[in-house]
Amino acid sequence: MGLKWLGDQLWMTVDPLTTFIETSAPCEAAAVAVDATLPELRKHLGLGETKVRWFLPSGNGTTAGRHSFEGDLGLQGKCHGNAPSTVWIRADLGALDAAEVLGHELLHAKHYADYIAGVAEMPDGDAGEQAALAYGHSVRQALLD
Protein backbone atom coordinates (compact mmCIF):
# COMPACT_ATOMS: atom_id res chain seq x y z
CA MET A 1 0.00 0.00 0.00
CA GLY A 2 0.97 3.58 -0.54
CA LEU A 3 -0.41 7.09 -0.73
CA LYS A 4 -1.05 8.92 -3.97
CA TRP A 5 -2.52 12.33 -4.77
CA LEU A 6 -5.37 12.13 -7.29
CA GLY A 7 -6.38 15.69 -8.05
CA ASP A 8 -6.93 17.31 -4.67
CA GLN A 9 -7.54 14.05 -2.81
CA LEU A 10 -5.05 11.81 -1.06
CA TRP A 11 -5.81 8.13 -1.61
CA MET A 12 -4.46 5.03 0.04
CA THR A 13 -3.57 2.83 -2.89
CA VAL A 14 -2.83 -0.78 -3.58
CA ASP A 15 -0.37 -0.65 -6.44
CA PRO A 16 -0.80 -0.74 -9.32
CA LEU A 17 -3.64 1.71 -9.81
CA THR A 18 -6.48 0.82 -12.15
CA THR A 19 -7.67 3.08 -14.93
CA PHE A 20 -11.43 3.65 -14.88
CA ILE A 21 -13.32 4.71 -17.98
CA GLU A 22 -16.70 6.37 -18.30
CA THR A 23 -19.48 4.15 -19.58
CA SER A 24 -23.08 4.84 -20.46
CA ALA A 25 -24.25 1.31 -19.64
CA PRO A 26 -24.81 0.83 -15.90
CA CYS A 27 -26.51 -2.24 -14.46
CA GLU A 28 -30.23 -1.65 -15.11
CA ALA A 29 -31.21 -2.20 -11.46
CA ALA A 30 -28.56 0.29 -10.34
CA ALA A 31 -29.73 2.91 -12.84
CA VAL A 32 -33.34 2.52 -11.69
CA ALA A 33 -32.37 2.78 -8.00
CA VAL A 34 -30.21 5.85 -8.58
CA ASP A 35 -32.83 7.58 -10.74
CA ALA A 36 -35.49 6.94 -8.09
CA THR A 37 -33.31 7.99 -5.14
CA LEU A 38 -31.46 11.01 -6.57
CA PRO A 39 -34.28 13.61 -6.40
CA GLU A 40 -35.07 12.90 -2.73
CA LEU A 41 -31.40 12.94 -1.70
CA ARG A 42 -30.76 16.19 -3.58
CA LYS A 43 -33.74 17.74 -1.82
CA HIS A 44 -32.64 16.43 1.59
CA LEU A 45 -29.10 17.78 1.15
CA GLY A 46 -30.16 21.05 -0.47
CA LEU A 47 -28.24 20.34 -3.67
CA GLY A 48 -29.09 21.76 -7.08
CA GLU A 49 -28.95 19.81 -10.30
CA THR A 50 -26.63 16.86 -9.89
CA LYS A 51 -25.45 14.66 -12.72
CA VAL A 52 -24.61 10.98 -12.25
CA ARG A 53 -21.94 9.50 -14.48
CA TRP A 54 -20.97 5.84 -14.55
CA PHE A 55 -17.57 4.16 -14.77
CA LEU A 56 -15.96 0.73 -15.05
CA PRO A 57 -12.38 -0.51 -14.93
CA SER A 58 -10.79 -0.32 -18.38
CA GLY A 59 -10.55 -3.68 -20.11
CA ASN A 60 -13.90 -4.69 -18.61
CA GLY A 61 -15.75 -4.39 -21.91
CA THR A 62 -15.43 -0.61 -21.77
CA THR A 63 -14.18 1.61 -24.50
CA ALA A 64 -12.61 5.01 -24.19
CA GLY A 65 -15.22 7.50 -23.06
CA ARG A 66 -15.16 11.19 -22.49
CA HIS A 67 -13.41 10.79 -19.16
CA SER A 68 -11.01 8.46 -17.40
CA PHE A 69 -9.22 8.49 -14.05
CA GLU A 70 -7.12 6.25 -11.85
CA GLY A 71 -7.95 4.66 -8.51
CA ASP A 72 -7.85 1.45 -6.54
CA LEU A 73 -9.62 -1.48 -8.16
CA GLY A 74 -12.25 -1.46 -5.38
CA LEU A 75 -13.32 2.14 -6.09
CA GLN A 76 -17.13 2.36 -6.11
CA GLY A 77 -17.77 6.09 -6.42
CA LYS A 78 -16.12 9.45 -6.76
CA CYS A 79 -16.89 13.15 -6.46
CA HIS A 80 -14.34 15.67 -7.71
CA GLY A 81 -13.96 18.78 -5.58
CA ASN A 82 -13.70 20.96 -8.66
CA ALA A 83 -17.02 19.60 -10.07
CA PRO A 84 -19.29 18.77 -7.12
CA SER A 85 -22.42 18.81 -9.29
CA THR A 86 -21.29 15.51 -10.84
CA VAL A 87 -20.94 12.24 -8.97
CA TRP A 88 -19.45 9.06 -10.39
CA ILE A 89 -20.78 5.59 -9.59
CA ARG A 90 -19.34 2.25 -10.59
CA ALA A 91 -21.62 0.79 -13.26
CA ASP A 92 -21.43 -2.87 -12.16
CA LEU A 93 -22.96 -2.33 -8.70
CA GLY A 94 -26.33 -3.73 -7.73
CA ALA A 95 -29.27 -1.49 -6.84
CA LEU A 96 -28.69 -1.19 -3.07
CA ASP A 97 -24.94 -0.71 -3.43
CA ALA A 98 -25.44 1.96 -6.10
CA ALA A 99 -27.97 3.84 -3.95
CA GLU A 100 -25.62 3.68 -0.96
CA VAL A 101 -22.69 4.96 -3.03
CA LEU A 102 -24.93 7.71 -4.42
CA GLY A 103 -25.73 8.90 -0.89
CA HIS A 104 -22.06 8.71 0.10
CA GLU A 105 -20.88 10.72 -2.91
CA LEU A 106 -23.71 13.25 -2.65
CA LEU A 107 -22.67 14.07 0.91
CA HIS A 108 -19.14 14.70 -0.37
CA ALA A 109 -20.69 16.87 -3.12
CA LYS A 110 -22.58 18.84 -0.46
CA HIS A 111 -19.38 19.40 1.51
CA TYR A 112 -17.54 20.59 -1.62
CA ALA A 113 -20.41 22.83 -2.74
CA ASP A 114 -20.72 24.44 0.70
CA TYR A 115 -16.97 25.02 0.86
CA ILE A 116 -16.89 26.56 -2.63
CA ALA A 117 -19.84 28.82 -1.71
CA GLY A 118 -17.99 29.90 1.44
CA VAL A 119 -20.75 28.77 3.80
CA ALA A 120 -18.83 25.95 5.52
CA GLU A 121 -15.37 24.57 6.02
CA MET A 122 -14.47 21.18 4.58
CA PRO A 123 -14.61 18.47 7.22
CA ASP A 124 -11.21 16.94 7.88
CA GLY A 125 -10.52 13.81 5.81
CA ASP A 126 -11.51 11.25 8.41
CA ALA A 127 -14.60 13.11 9.64
CA GLY A 128 -15.82 13.78 6.11
CA GLU A 129 -15.35 10.16 5.07
CA GLN A 130 -17.04 8.81 8.20
CA ALA A 131 -20.00 11.14 7.68
CA ALA A 132 -20.28 10.06 4.03
CA LEU A 133 -20.11 6.37 4.99
CA ALA A 134 -22.85 6.87 7.59
CA TYR A 135 -25.05 8.84 5.19
CA GLY A 136 -24.66 6.23 2.47
CA HIS A 137 -25.52 3.49 4.95
CA SER A 138 -28.64 5.41 6.04
CA VAL A 139 -29.76 5.55 2.40
CA ARG A 140 -29.38 1.76 2.11
CA GLN A 141 -31.30 1.23 5.35
CA ALA A 142 -34.13 3.53 4.24
CA LEU A 143 -34.52 1.49 1.05
CA LEU A 144 -34.62 -1.75 3.04
CA ASP A 145 -37.26 -0.49 5.51
C-alpha positions as CSV (number, residue, x, y, z in Angstrom):
1,M,0.0,0.0,0.0
2,G,1.0,3.6,-0.5
3,L,-0.4,7.1,-0.7
4,K,-1.1,8.9,-4.0
5,W,-2.5,12.3,-4.8
6,L,-5.4,12.1,-7.3
7,G,-6.4,15.7,-8.0
8,D,-6.9,17.3,-4.7
9,Q,-7.5,14.0,-2.8
10,L,-5.0,11.8,-1.1
11,W,-5.8,8.1,-1.6
12,M,-4.5,5.0,0.0
13,T,-3.6,2.8,-2.9
14,V,-2.8,-0.8,-3.6
15,D,-0.4,-0.6,-6.4
16,P,-0.8,-0.7,-9.3
17,L,-3.6,1.7,-9.8
18,T,-6.5,0.8,-12.2
19,T,-7.7,3.1,-14.9
20,F,-11.4,3.6,-14.9
21,I,-13.3,4.7,-18.0
22,E,-16.7,6.4,-18.3
23,T,-19.5,4.1,-19.6
24,S,-23.1,4.8,-20.5
25,A,-24.3,1.3,-19.6
26,P,-24.8,0.8,-15.9
27,C,-26.5,-2.2,-14.5
28,E,-30.2,-1.6,-15.1
29,A,-31.2,-2.2,-11.5
30,A,-28.6,0.3,-10.3
31,A,-29.7,2.9,-12.8
32,V,-33.3,2.5,-11.7
33,A,-32.4,2.8,-8.0
34,V,-30.2,5.9,-8.6
35,D,-32.8,7.6,-10.7
36,A,-35.5,6.9,-8.1
37,T,-33.3,8.0,-5.1
38,L,-31.5,11.0,-6.6
39,P,-34.3,13.6,-6.4
40,E,-35.1,12.9,-2.7
41,L,-31.4,12.9,-1.7
42,R,-30.8,16.2,-3.6
43,K,-33.7,17.7,-1.8
44,H,-32.6,16.4,1.6
45,L,-29.1,17.8,1.2
46,G,-30.2,21.0,-0.5
47,L,-28.2,20.3,-3.7
48,G,-29.1,21.8,-7.1
49,E,-28.9,19.8,-10.3
50,T,-26.6,16.9,-9.9
51,K,-25.5,14.7,-12.7
52,V,-24.6,11.0,-12.3
53,R,-21.9,9.5,-14.5
54,W,-21.0,5.8,-14.6
55,F,-17.6,4.2,-14.8
56,L,-16.0,0.7,-15.0
57,P,-12.4,-0.5,-14.9
58,S,-10.8,-0.3,-18.4
59,G,-10.6,-3.7,-20.1
60,N,-13.9,-4.7,-18.6
61,G,-15.7,-4.4,-21.9
62,T,-15.4,-0.6,-21.8
63,T,-14.2,1.6,-24.5
64,A,-12.6,5.0,-24.2
65,G,-15.2,7.5,-23.1
66,R,-15.2,11.2,-22.5
67,H,-13.4,10.8,-19.2
68,S,-11.0,8.5,-17.4
69,F,-9.2,8.5,-14.0
70,E,-7.1,6.2,-11.9
71,G,-7.9,4.7,-8.5
72,D,-7.8,1.5,-6.5
73,L,-9.6,-1.5,-8.2
74,G,-12.3,-1.5,-5.4
75,L,-13.3,2.1,-6.1
76,Q,-17.1,2.4,-6.1
77,G,-17.8,6.1,-6.4
78,K,-16.1,9.5,-6.8
79,C,-16.9,13.1,-6.5
80,H,-14.3,15.7,-7.7
81,G,-14.0,18.8,-5.6
82,N,-13.7,21.0,-8.7
83,A,-17.0,19.6,-10.1
84,P,-19.3,18.8,-7.1
85,S,-22.4,18.8,-9.3
86,T,-21.3,15.5,-10.8
87,V,-20.9,12.2,-9.0
88,W,-19.4,9.1,-10.4
89,I,-20.8,5.6,-9.6
90,R,-19.3,2.3,-10.6
91,A,-21.6,0.8,-13.3
92,D,-21.4,-2.9,-12.2
93,L,-23.0,-2.3,-8.7
94,G,-26.3,-3.7,-7.7
95,A,-29.3,-1.5,-6.8
96,L,-28.7,-1.2,-3.1
97,D,-24.9,-0.7,-3.4
98,A,-25.4,2.0,-6.1
99,A,-28.0,3.8,-4.0
100,E,-25.6,3.7,-1.0
101,V,-22.7,5.0,-3.0
102,L,-24.9,7.7,-4.4
103,G,-25.7,8.9,-0.9
104,H,-22.1,8.7,0.1
105,E,-20.9,10.7,-2.9
106,L,-23.7,13.3,-2.7
107,L,-22.7,14.1,0.9
108,H,-19.1,14.7,-0.4
109,A,-20.7,16.9,-3.1
110,K,-22.6,18.8,-0.5
111,H,-19.4,19.4,1.5
112,Y,-17.5,20.6,-1.6
113,A,-20.4,22.8,-2.7
114,D,-20.7,24.4,0.7
115,Y,-17.0,25.0,0.9
116,I,-16.9,26.6,-2.6
117,A,-19.8,28.8,-1.7
118,G,-18.0,29.9,1.4
119,V,-20.7,28.8,3.8
120,A,-18.8,25.9,5.5
121,E,-15.4,24.6,6.0
122,M,-14.5,21.2,4.6
123,P,-14.6,18.5,7.2
124,D,-11.2,16.9,7.9
125,G,-10.5,13.8,5.8
126,D,-11.5,11.3,8.4
127,A,-14.6,13.1,9.6
128,G,-15.8,13.8,6.1
129,E,-15.3,10.2,5.1
130,Q,-17.0,8.8,8.2
131,A,-20.0,11.1,7.7
132,A,-20.3,10.1,4.0
133,L,-20.1,6.4,5.0
134,A,-22.8,6.9,7.6
135,Y,-25.1,8.8,5.2
136,G,-24.7,6.2,2.5
137,H,-25.5,3.5,4.9
138,S,-28.6,5.4,6.0
139,V,-29.8,5.5,2.4
140,R,-29.4,1.8,2.1
141,Q,-31.3,1.2,5.4
142,A,-34.1,3.5,4.2
143,L,-34.5,1.5,1.0
144,L,-34.6,-1.7,3.0
145,D,-37.3,-0.5,5.5
